[in-house]
Amino acid sequence: MEHDFILLLGEELSGSARLEDALHARGMQCELRTRHARLFVSAATPLLRLPGHGLLIGRLFDHGGKAVGELSGLAGTVEEREHRLLRETWGEYLLLHVADNDEEQVVRVLRDPSGAVPCIYGFMGDHGFATSNIALATHLGLYRKEVDWGAMAHSLAYPYLRTGHTTLKGIRELLPGSTLTCHDGSLSTHAPWSPWSFVSRGIRHRDREAAIADVRSAVSTAVCSLSAADHRLVVELSGGLDSSIVAACLQGDIARATFYTLVMPVAGTDERPYARLVTDTLGCGLATQQVGFENVRFDFPLSPSAFLPAMGILQNAVNEAWEKAGADCDADSYLSGGGGDTVFCYLKTAAPSADAFRENGLKAGVVSLRDLSALHQCTFWKAARLTLRKLRLPPSGTWKKDSRFLSPAHTPDTPEYHPWLDMPTDALPGDREKIQDLIGTQLFRDTAPRRAGRSMRFPLLSQPVMEACLRVPTWMWIEGGRNRAVARDAFADRLPPGILDRRSKGSYTGYMAAVYTRNKDGMHKFLEDGQLAAHGLLDRNALADFLARELAPRDLSFLRIFDLCAAENWARQQA
């Protein structure tokens, strides 16, 4: 179910009878009321109350996967409560605490590390709001949508870098694992949870069997706990390792699940044979959903809750197919293996071997070189050369810039701040890469809204799974020349050999290339006549030159055009 909230701060807003009546008319109830703050929550939203003026919006579990039903024993200061929650529990939640008296007003909001509950906010002086859905604020007249073109230029120049800025003017997002503090009208954020806490020498696993057991336990617990409350669920099977592991965790509890895979009209995208290996092992059937060329639009309607341009052409077509699958079986939720490549450390560089040399010395480094050469099917000496280069390169904590088709006059020179880019000076190359990749997964939920009131579950992006996988050193993930080796070994007894030993996977690239060829003239006009061009963000000559050429084999530059169309589509719908 979709669970919305809005927090009104400042006497001007919290004391407004008009706003309260409007929220009641939308079925939202006031669950917290102080002199300067009111919290309204939609019906059936899970809530846990804290001593004092505190609430947890969402669901909470202990490390055994058992649902936490009350927080009366969570004593101490607000900071101590947050620390205990992050250390002793996990879930899909937002923790809110209000200290509101004659002497001061302090509001603190903690967003759990998975980012499952959205939180954006806007403040004007001593009053403002925080909400899960910007459409609530616009409906109430608290905000009028306006594109922040500086933020838009940044999002195009540094794709997949989620920062506190949104592309709506005056609206910011509280990042996963972060806390927002509003103290007498002044705002600040900090990150009490950081992935860097789990990769240090004293924390990371040294014993491979312990790492395997940790990953298996965390993934199994997350899948079962997050899906336990759902009576009917769609399991999204891609035919690859990650979604197969998620499906395998439902072994013995498949009656509630319908297993689906998508079918596209292009060679190389049919994953049904691999998906059937999984469902045959589980003893159930496989349903399919078609994604044809007729599903493709670059000017598709977006949800009013979209506060940045995350939804692209392919994501929309895929999302519509999954929504139809959910409707066909009247599901409560979707269960996805999204984020698995990143969480299971699927690095495509020499960084794991570089880490092994730096951490464990020559002998372990040579073993890792053999694994690396087997993984990438190159010579030992080429693997050694790439590893040496990785060791010699100065560390980089910046986000890679993509200035293709952008006007230099409007392209920012440096990326904005993200707390996870605060890297220790002695950080290993592989840890740097996998944590940068983890930042990119923060966009996943916005590319899979799965509307119609059904929940979207990403168990592989849950806090316990991220922490367990971060504790595994990068070189363990490539043992035996296999990518995601620890995850494979963790579920070796539950996966069919055809999945366990699979090294490649079907690609959407052929489908996307066909979409591009069929639609490039329309996309060119869409961009040429659009808002990005009108605000000077595009290099129109470079764009025209590229679109006039035939698509070269294996040239994936056309995917950048899809990114631009996604931004243009979002911008047009904000008026």
N, C-alpha and C positions, 0 to 999 in steps of 0.2 A: 504494500500500500504506500501511497505518497503521504508523507508526514511533513506538514509545513508549520513554521513558527514565525512570529515576528515579535521582536522586543522593541518597545517604545521607550525612549529615554528623554527626560526633561519634562517639567510640569506642563509645558505647553502641549505636548503630545500625550503623555501618560494620563493627563486629566481630561482629555477630550471625550465628551459623550458621543460626538459624531463618529469618531473613529471606532469607539467601542461598539456602537450600534452596527456600523458597517461590517466589522469583523464578526459579530454575532450572526449577522445575516449570511455570512459565508460559512457558518457552522464552526467557528473558532471560539474557544472558551478562554477566559483569563485564568491562568494557573499560578501567577505570581503577581503580587500587587504591593508596591511600596510607595513612598511619597513621590519619588521621581521616576519610577519604572513600572512598566506593566508588560507581562509576557502572555501572548495569546498563542494557542496551539490548536491545530486541527484535530478533529474527532479521531479517537482510537490511536492517537500517537502514544507510544510507550513512554512513560515518565517514571523517574525515581526521585524521591524528595530527599534532600539533605537537611540536617539540622540547621536552623536559621533560614535565611532567604536564599536557598539553593535548590537547583533542579538539574537532573540529568535527562536530556531529551534523547531517546533512542534505546538501544539494547546493550547490556553489559554482561560479560561472562568472566568466570574465574579461569585459571590456567588449565583446569581440567575440562573446560568447555561447558560447565554448568551455568545456567542463567542466574544472574544475581538479582534477587528480588527486593532487596532493601539496602539502604546505605546509612542506617542509623548509627552504625559503629564507626563511621568514617569521621573521626575526630581530628582536632588540630587546626592549624591555620589553613587558609585557602591554599597557600603554596604547598603545604604538607599534604593536603587532600589530593591535589593534582598529582603530586609526586607518587603517592600511594596508588592512585588509579592507574597511572602509567606503568608502575612497577608490578602491581599485583593483579591487575585485570586487563581486559581488552574488550573491544566491541565496536559498535557503530553508534557513535554518540557525540553529543555536544554538552559540555558541563558549564553551567551558568551559576554564578554567585553574585548577589547584590548586597553590599553593605551601604545602607541608606539611612542616615540620621541627620540631626541638626548640624553636626560637626563636619561631615564629609559624605561624599557619594562616590563609591567605588564599584564598578561593574567589571567582572572578569569572565571571559568566555574561553574555554579550552576546546579545541577541535581534535578529535582522536586522530592518530597517525594515518589511518586508512582513508580519511577524508570522506567517509560514507555519507555524513550529514552535511549538506552545503551550508556555508555561512558567508554572507556578504554584508557590508555595512556602509552607511553614509551618515556623516555628521555635519551639521551646520551650526557652529558656535556651541552652545551648551545643550543642544538637543539633537536627536537623530534616531536612527533605527539600525537594527541588525536583523537579518531575515534569511530564511532558506530559499526564498523565491522573490526575485525583484518585481515580478508581476503583482505581488501583494502590495508593495510600496507604491507602484504606479496606480493601482486600483484605488488606493486610499488617498491619492493626491499628494503623497509625501515626496514623490520623485517624478521628474519628467525625463524620459530617456533622451540622451544626447551622446553621440559618439565622441570619444576622446581620441582624436586623430594622432596625437603624439604616441599614445599607448598602442594604437593600431599599427603605426610604423614600427614600433619596437617588436610587436608580436610577429610581424612578417619578417623582420630582420633576424630575430632570434626565435625561430619556431620551436614549439614544444617546451619552451621555458616558461613555467608558470610562476608568476611573481604576485605580490600583493596587489598590484595594479590590475584592474579590469579594463576593458575597452569602452566602458561607460564612464563618462565624466563624473567625477565625484564619488564613485563607487569603488570600494576596495574589497578584496577577499581575504578572509582569514585562512592561511595555508594549513594543510594537515600537520598535526603535531605541534601547532602553535597556540599561543594564548594572546588574546586581546584584552588590554586593560584600559578602562575609561575612568579617569580620576578627576572629578570636578571639571569635566569638559576637555581634558587633555588626553590624547590617545597614544598608546604605545603597544608594540607587539614584541614577543620573544618566543623562542622555540625550546620548550622544556624537553621535547623528544627530538633526537637527532640520530640518523643512521650511523654517524661516526662513533657513537657510544658502543657499537657492537662489532667493530672491525679491529679494535686495538689488540696488541700482542697478548695481553693478559686475558682477553675476553674470547678471542676467536678459538675455534676448535683446533686441537693438535692431533686428536685421534679421529681417524676417518670413520670408524664404526660408530663413534658417539655422534658425529655430524650426521650420518645417515639416519640414526635413530631420532635425532632432534628434528630433522626435516620431516620425516614420516609422521611423527607425533603431531607436529604443529599443523601440517596440511590436513591430516585426517580430522583433527579436532575442529579446525576452522570450517571445513566443508560441512561436517555434521551439525555443528552448533548453529551456523548461519542459516542452514536450510531446515532446521528442526521445526520451526513455527509455521512452515509453509505446507499446506495440504496438497497442492498440486504445483509441480515445478517443471519448467522446460530446461533441460540440460543441453547447452550449446556445444555440440561436438564438431571440432574442425578436422579431425583425423590426425592431429599432431599430438605430441607428448603431453603438453600441459593440460589440455581439456580432457585427455584420456585419464590422466591422474585424478583430476577432479571427479570424473565419472566413476572411477574405480573406488573412490572413497565412499560411494553410496552402496557398495556391495552389501547385500542383505537387507537393503531398505530402498528397493527400486520401485515399489508399488506406486509411490507418489509421483514418480518421475516419468516424463516423456522425453526421449532422446531424439534430438533433431540435428540434421546437418544441412548445409546450404548447397544448392546445385546451381552452377552458372553455365551459360551456353558457350564456353570457350575451353579448348583443350588445356589440360594441365591444372584444372580447378576442381575436378571431380574427386572428392575425398570419401565417397561412399564406401569403397572397399575397405579403407582403413577404419572408418567409423564403425562399420559392421563388425570388424574384429573385436572392438570393445563391447558392443551390444551383445554379440554372440557369447562372449566370455561372461557377461552379466546375466545372460539368459533372457533377454528382452528384445523387442523390435526396434527398428530405426525408422523414424519418419523423416521426410525431406521437405524442404521449402525452396521454391524456385526464385532465383534472382536474375531476371532477364534484362535485356537492354531497355525494355519499356519501363523499367523501374527507375531509370536514370534521369535525374533533372539537376541542373545547376542553379535553379531559382526556386528550390523547394521551400515550403513554409516551415518556419522554425517555431519552437515553443516560445511563448512570451517570457519564460523563465531563463532563456539563454542570455547570459551576461557577457559572453565573449564568443568569437567565431571558431568554435571547436569542431562543429559538425560539417564534414565534407561530403562530396558527391557519393563516394563509395560508402561512407558510414551511414548516410541517409538511406541508400538502397538496402543495405544490410539490416539497418534498424527496422525498416518497414517490413522486411521479410520475417524478422524475429517477432515483431508485434503481431503479425498474422498468425504465426505459429502459436503464440501465447493465447490469442483469441480462439483458435481452433480447438485447443484442449482446455480452455478456461483455466489457465494457470494463475497462481498467486504470485509467482516470481520466476526469474531467470537465473540460472547458475552458469557462470562463465569461467573459463581458464585464462581470461585476459590478464596480461601482465606477467605470465609465466616465463617468457623468454628473459625478461629483465630480472625477475626475482631469482630465477634459477641460473643466473649469471652466464647467459649466452653471449660472451664477449667474442668478437671476431678479430681481435688483435693479438699481439704477442705479450700483452700485459700479464697474463697468468704465469708465464715462465719468468718474466722479469721479477714478479713478486716472489716466486720460489727462490730465485738466486739471492734476492735481498734479505729474505726472511730466514732461509735455511742453508744457504751456502752452496758450494760447487756441486756436491753429489746430488742433492735434491734438485738443483737447477738443471743438471744434465738429464735427469729422469723426466722432468717437466718438458724439456726440449723435445724429447722423443714423443711425448704425448702431443705436443703442439704440432710437430711435423706430421704425425698420423692424423690428427684432427683436420688439418688443412691440406693434407695430401701433397706436401712439399718435401724437399730434402731436409735432412737434419741441419745442413749448413745454412740453408736459407732461413730456417727457423731460428738458428743461432744469430744470424746477422740481424734479423728483425728484433730479436730480444735485446741484443746489444744496443741497437738504436733506441729502443724504448728505455733502457737503463740510462742512456746518455742524455736523452731529451730533458730539458728543464720541466719541472711540473707545471701543469696548466690548470688553473681553477676557473677559467673563463668559458663561456658558452660559445660554441662555434657560430659564426655569423654567416648568414645567407643573404647576399645582396642582389641575387639574380632578379632581373626585371623591376628593380626598385630604383626610384630616383635618388641619386646620391645626396641631393639637397635635403631630403627628408629621412635619410637613413641614419639612425643613431650609431655612434662610434663604439659604445660600450654597452654590455648588457646590464639590466637592472639587478638589484640584489635579491638573492635567494639564500636563506640561512644555511641550507645544506651545501652551498658552495664555499662556506667557511671551512676550508680543508686544513688539517694539521700539516705543518711543514714537512714532517717525515712520513706522510701518507704514502702507501704503496701505489704504483701506477694502476694496478687492477682495481683497487678499492676506489680510486678516483673515478675510474670509468664506470664502475657498476653503480656508484651513487649518483653520478650525473644521469645515467640511464634511468634510475629510480625516480628522479625528478620528472622525467618525461612521462611517466605513468600517471602523473596527477591529472592529466587531461582525459584519461580513459573514460571516466564516468560521464563526462560531458559529451563524448562521442557515442554513448550508448544509453540515451535517456529512457528507452523502452517505456513509453508513456502508457496511458490507459489504466493507471492505478496499480500497476504491477511493480514489485520490487526487483532491483538488479543486484545480484550478489557477485562479488569478486573475492572469493576466499583467498586467492593467492596474493592479494594486496592487503590482507588483514595484518594487524600488528604482529601477532605471534609468528606468522609465516615469514614476514619481512625480517624479523629479528633472528629467527632460526637460520635463515639463508644468509644473512649478513655475517653471521658468526662462522660460516664456512669459508675458508681461504680460497682465493680464486683458482689456485692450481689444483685443488681437489675436484673442481668442477670439470676439468678436462682429462681426468685420469683415464688411461687406456685409449686415448685419442677419441673420446666421445664427448660431445657437448652435453651440458646439464647432467653430467655423470652421476652426481650424488642423488639427484632426483630419480634418475633411472634405477639406481641400486636400491633406493628407499622403497620403491614400489615394484621391484622385480617379480615378486610373487603374485602380484595382482594384475599385471599387464600382459597381454598376449605378446608373443615373441615378435610379431610383425610390427608392433608399436614400439616395444622395448628396444629393438635393434634398428629402428628407422633413423636415418640421418638427414634425409631431405624432407621436404613438405611441399604440397601444392601451393601455388602462388596465385594471387589475384592480379599479377602484373599483366598477363595477357588480356584479361577482362578489362583492366583499366586502359590499356593501350587501344583496345577496340573502341571503348567509350570515347577516348580522346579523338581518335580518327573520325568517328561519326559526328562529334559535337564541336570540333575545334573552331569552326566558323562562327557558330552560335556563341561559344565562350569568348571569342575575340570581341564580338559586338557587345556582349554583356559587360566585359571589362572596359572596353573603349568608351562606352556611353555611361559608365557607372560612377559611383561615389569615390572610389580609390583614385581614379584618374582625375576627377574634378578637384580633389584635394591635393593633387600633385604628388601622390605617393608612387606612381608607376613610371617606369622608363618606357614610354609608349613605343619608341622606335625599336628598342631591343625586343619588346613583346611582339610587335608586328613582324620583325625579321624572323623570329623563332617560329611563329605560327604559320608563316608562309612556306617554311621548309617541310620536306617530307620527314617523317619520324625515322631516325636511324635505328638499326638493330641494337638492342640492349641499351639504348639511351633512355634513361629514366627521368630526364629533365622535365618531361611533360607533367610529371606529378606536381611540380611547382605551380603549374597553371591551375591545377585543382585547388591548391591552397589559396591562391589568389581569388578564385571564384567563391570559395567558402567564406572568405573575409568580405567580399563584395556582397554576397547574398545576405550575410548577417547585417552589414551596415545599412542596406536598403530597408530592412525591416525594423529599424529602431526609431523611425520618425513617429 
